[in-house]
Amino acid sequence: MADQQARTGVDKRPTGIPAIRWEEPPEGPVLVLLDQTRLPVEEVELVCTDASALVEAIRSLAVRGAPLLGIAGAYGVALAAARGFDVAEAARALEGARPTAVNLSVGVRRAESAHRAALVRTGEPTAAAVAALAAARALHREDAEASARMAAHGLTLLDELLPAGGHRILTHCNTGSLVSGGEGTAFAVALAAHRAGRLRRLWVDETRPLLQGARLTAYEAARSGMPYTLLTDNAAGSLFAAGEVDAVLIGADRIAADGSVANKVGSYPLAVLARYHHVPFIVVAPVTTVDPGTPDGASIEVEQRPGFEVTEVVAPQVAATGAAGGIPVAPLGTQAYNPAFDVTPPELVTAIVTEEGAVSPVTAESLAGVCARSRRAAEPA
Ligand SMILES: CSC[C@@H](O)[C@@H](O)C(=O)COP(=O)(O)O
């Protein structure tokens, strides 16, 4: 079950907005989410008391973005365990809530295997629930650390590629503290550039169909005092042609073993534009977004969204419920093509910045190398 509550004591710092947190009131543990469908108009919390409420929050995009989906999935398993639900059943429901972001199943499986191992070891459901929560907390903490390291590596790369400074960066979708335990992925790099006095402008794509750029990235940029300008997705071409973009920074929902990058629909056209205009196209994502089990871009499942998001003008919080009923902007019965993501081939990606450093050129071998480095770093000394 999910309850809504108006946020009291909203964190007003420019960054570090808590998108998710675990609480243990006397009635039992809950997962508290900042409802992202209501931003930027109001800050409302969703309080989930079971995994099915979290599944609904994931489907409706109240909680979204690859790294945060992983963290939410892990806490969802912990919630099911702590509340005495069937953990395997909850895990499968959570994993299936959205198909493209691989982090969701990475997070769910990590908490589930910690739960299973503790149950085998102790035979105690309570100890197993504690282990699942510890795994979720560890993932949350590691994501914050990865975010800080990606920001540092990303800024170094930007400074190498653009030695003149005064970076004008174009970004797509929302990749900041709303999707992370830390300050995010691509947005964290732009924020690092801003703090270093080297960001001249952040160009923010509004991002169809749910306006994650306009509603969420602009919200985070404003709170951080960054110089930013919002544009429609299809205005990007004229911006490149005018020589106003020095680099593109985006996140990723899944990176296939060959380096193909699935991200919010509209990323691939930006990569094509960037190549034509000789502008670096940089993907920023934690190693957990690389999926060695997906061989190439064609194997990535792309979520398809309902057509009414295109044929009607609908408020995001209404669209999130899956209900049509907005203002029609196309003739009745019009079919719409509305994928949530697209796939950029590795040859269009200048670099992938991970917490282990930048990978460039992007190939199956260079990606496998960074994954191996990450595994070695995680091994106990
Ligand atoms: C760091 S977030 C990377 C991606 O998850 C992000 O760019 C994105 O496409 C999010 O899509 P969404 O549909 O809002 O979950």
The ligand as an ORCA input file, in Angstrom:
! r2SCAN-3c Opt
* xyz 0 1
  C      21.219      8.277    -14.561
  S      19.805      8.033    -15.198
  C      20.053      7.382    -16.824
  C      18.764      7.052    -17.404
  O      18.049      6.232    -16.512
  C      17.960      8.307    -17.748
  O      18.670      9.061    -18.691
  C      16.655      7.875    -18.330
  O      16.544      7.622    -19.498
  C      15.540      7.692    -17.376
  O      14.362      7.310    -18.004
  P      13.017      7.231    -17.149
  O      12.007      6.730    -18.140
  O      12.728      8.616    -16.675
  O      13.270      6.268    -16.037
*
